[in-house]
Amino acid sequence: MKNWIQGRDLHEHGPGWAKLTFTAAQRFRAPSPVRTRRVHVHEASQFGSMMCSGFNFPPSLIPLWSAIVGKEGWGCFFALDGETPIGTGAIFTFGNYAWLGGGTTHPEFRNRGVQKALIQARTDYGIAEGISTFVVETEVPTAGKPNISYENLRKMGFEHAYDRKNFKFQQ
């Protein structure tokens, strides 16, 4: 694999991804004052826009992330302040497995338990759908740089499985 990567002029980029796993047998409830709910199909554009904004994705990706709302295998969630969406999260299910992604929080609502509530909502949804194993990835933690996403996932019962390097073309 190393020769294949080098032969394509790919070079290691950034800290990479930490992959974490969770099994339904580890289930626990983490009470949260933050309310969550499924995204309605008519809110798809708002979901896609919030997700892209939260991750600094280009606006050209809004239609992509909007398109998953209401699609088979997908569950999309909002965290709410009253009735106003303040965070997003998605889950994709297949068989007994699920991937969590799209977890982002509007900056002014960070550090209030929004992501923990969205993790809980998605794992509860998955378990109700018969999911036994959940996976998620976030940036590999590095010394001196806090990774709130990683810490929230660990607090919610996810276990670190492995790290994966990222590569990009040398420019």
C-alpha positions as CSV (number, residue, x, y, z in Angstrom):
1,M,0.0,0.0,0.0
2,K,2.8,2.4,0.8
3,N,4.3,2.0,-2.7
4,W,0.9,2.6,-4.2
5,I,0.4,5.8,-2.3
6,Q,3.9,7.1,-3.1
7,G,3.5,6.2,-6.7
8,R,0.5,8.5,-7.0
9,D,2.4,11.5,-5.4
10,L,0.1,11.4,-2.3
11,H,1.5,12.8,0.9
12,E,0.3,12.5,4.4
13,H,-2.0,15.4,5.3
14,G,-3.2,16.5,8.8
15,P,-3.7,14.4,11.8
16,G,-6.0,11.8,10.2
17,W,-9.2,10.3,11.5
18,A,-9.9,8.4,14.7
19,K,-12.5,5.7,14.2
20,L,-14.7,4.9,17.2
21,T,-17.2,2.2,17.8
22,F,-20.2,1.6,20.1
23,T,-22.4,-1.5,20.6
24,A,-26.0,-1.5,21.6
25,A,-25.0,-3.7,24.6
26,Q,-23.1,-0.6,26.0
27,R,-26.3,1.5,25.9
28,F,-26.8,4.0,28.7
29,R,-28.9,7.1,29.0
30,A,-27.2,10.5,29.3
31,P,-29.9,13.0,30.5
32,S,-29.7,16.2,28.5
33,P,-31.5,19.5,28.7
34,V,-31.2,19.8,24.9
35,R,-34.2,18.6,23.0
36,T,-33.8,16.8,19.6
37,R,-36.1,15.7,16.9
38,R,-36.1,14.2,13.4
39,V,-35.7,16.6,10.5
40,H,-38.8,16.9,8.4
41,V,-38.5,16.5,4.6
42,H,-39.6,20.1,4.0
43,E,-36.6,21.2,6.2
44,A,-34.0,19.4,4.1
45,S,-32.4,22.5,2.7
46,Q,-32.1,24.0,6.2
47,F,-30.4,20.8,7.4
48,G,-28.0,20.8,4.5
49,S,-27.2,24.4,4.9
50,M,-26.6,24.1,8.7
51,M,-24.4,21.1,8.2
52,C,-22.3,22.7,5.5
53,S,-21.9,25.9,7.5
54,G,-20.9,24.0,10.6
55,F,-18.1,22.1,8.8
56,N,-17.1,25.0,6.6
57,F,-18.1,23.0,3.5
58,P,-18.7,25.0,0.3
59,P,-22.3,25.9,-0.4
60,S,-22.2,23.7,-3.5
61,L,-22.5,20.7,-1.1
62,I,-25.8,21.9,0.4
63,P,-27.9,19.9,-2.2
64,L,-25.9,16.8,-1.4
65,W,-26.5,16.9,2.4
66,S,-30.1,18.1,1.9
67,A,-30.8,15.1,-0.3
68,I,-30.3,12.5,2.5
69,V,-33.2,13.8,4.5
70,G,-36.1,11.3,4.3
71,K,-34.1,8.8,2.2
72,E,-34.1,5.1,3.0
73,G,-31.4,4.2,5.5
74,W,-30.9,7.8,6.7
75,G,-32.1,9.5,9.9
76,C,-31.4,13.2,10.2
77,F,-31.8,15.1,13.5
78,F,-31.9,18.7,14.7
79,A,-31.0,19.8,18.2
80,L,-33.3,22.6,19.3
81,D,-33.3,25.8,21.3
82,G,-37.1,26.1,21.8
83,E,-38.2,25.4,18.2
84,T,-35.1,26.8,16.5
85,P,-32.6,24.3,15.1
86,I,-29.1,24.8,16.6
87,G,-27.3,21.6,15.7
88,T,-27.4,18.7,13.2
89,G,-26.6,15.0,13.2
90,A,-27.2,12.2,10.8
91,I,-27.2,8.4,11.0
92,F,-27.0,5.9,8.1
93,T,-28.2,2.4,8.8
94,F,-27.5,-0.8,6.9
95,G,-28.3,-4.3,8.4
96,N,-27.2,-4.3,12.0
97,Y,-24.7,-1.4,11.5
98,A,-24.8,2.3,11.5
99,W,-22.6,5.3,10.8
100,L,-23.0,8.5,12.6
101,G,-21.9,11.8,10.9
102,G,-22.9,15.4,10.3
103,G,-22.7,16.3,14.0
104,T,-22.3,20.1,14.2
105,T,-23.5,22.8,16.5
106,H,-24.2,26.5,15.8
107,P,-21.2,28.3,17.4
108,E,-23.2,30.3,19.9
109,F,-24.7,27.1,21.4
110,R,-21.5,25.1,21.8
111,N,-20.5,23.7,25.2
112,R,-24.1,23.2,26.2
113,G,-24.6,19.5,25.6
114,V,-25.9,19.7,22.0
115,Q,-23.7,17.1,20.5
116,K,-24.2,14.7,23.4
117,A,-27.9,15.0,22.9
118,L,-27.6,14.4,19.2
119,I,-25.3,11.3,19.8
120,Q,-28.0,10.0,22.2
121,A,-30.8,10.7,19.8
122,R,-29.0,8.9,16.9
123,T,-28.0,5.8,19.0
124,D,-31.5,5.6,20.5
125,Y,-32.9,5.7,16.9
126,G,-30.5,3.1,15.7
127,I,-31.2,0.7,18.6
128,A,-34.9,1.0,17.9
129,E,-34.2,0.1,14.3
130,G,-32.3,-3.0,15.3
131,I,-28.7,-1.6,15.1
132,S,-26.1,-3.4,17.2
133,T,-22.9,-1.7,16.1
134,F,-22.3,2.0,15.5
135,V,-19.2,3.6,14.0
136,V,-18.1,7.3,13.7
137,E,-15.0,9.2,12.9
138,T,-13.5,12.4,14.1
139,E,-10.1,14.1,13.8
140,V,-7.3,12.3,15.7
141,P,-6.7,14.0,19.0
142,T,-3.3,15.8,19.1
143,A,-1.4,17.2,22.1
144,G,-2.3,20.8,22.8
145,K,-5.4,20.8,20.6
146,P,-8.7,20.0,22.2
147,N,-11.0,17.7,20.3
148,I,-14.5,18.2,21.8
149,S,-16.1,15.8,19.3
150,Y,-13.7,12.9,20.3
151,E,-14.2,13.6,24.0
152,N,-18.0,13.7,23.7
153,L,-18.1,10.4,21.8
154,R,-15.9,8.8,24.5
155,K,-18.1,10.2,27.3
156,M,-21.1,8.7,25.5
157,G,-19.6,5.2,25.5
158,F,-17.8,5.1,22.1
159,E,-14.5,3.2,22.1
160,H,-11.4,4.1,20.1
161,A,-10.8,1.4,17.4
162,Y,-8.0,2.8,15.3
163,D,-6.5,5.9,13.5
164,R,-6.5,6.3,9.8
165,K,-4.1,8.7,8.0
166,N,-5.3,11.1,5.3
167,F,-3.3,11.8,2.1
168,K,-3.5,14.5,-0.6
169,F,-1.7,15.3,-3.8
170,Q,1.4,17.3,-3.4
171,Q,0.9,20.7,-5.1
